[in-house]
């Protein structure tokens, strides 16, 4: 499944996700791609992981099918918040309280900043 989740007034994050089995309360696994990638980076892992997790592969804010901020002149600190704050807004919008966050390359950096 795919959807665009509204995170700010005029912005969204694109997500590829699996539904959990209705009778199971599976933990959430959120996956962030690396630089130059998209949520599709993880699509081949879904089949192996969907029995154990509710999977959410995100197009990082500003990448893929997610909205892109028009301001491109960031300080390093502003750039960190640009990505991390968007993940937090996504989390609140979809109503997830707890999840495991994994990332590859740049996605791993963002995941470490989020924690």
C-alpha angles and dihedrals in degrees: 000000000000133000143164112237116206109233104164133016094279103010139082142183119229116228137188108202146166126226117237121238106272095237096045130076098213120184119251120251115195117196127199121195127223130253110302093015136103137208087279087074088084102038094106091057094057095083091056097042105037095085090059105033146028097240126214117181109186133203099226113246107277094021136091112345095343121105118270124222111234094218106088100169103089134162114229091257093049091049091054091052091046091065102029096047090050091056091051091050089049091050092052092045094055093041100238116154101181131022144151112247120206131173142179120226107317088012088058090053091052090047091053091050091049092055 
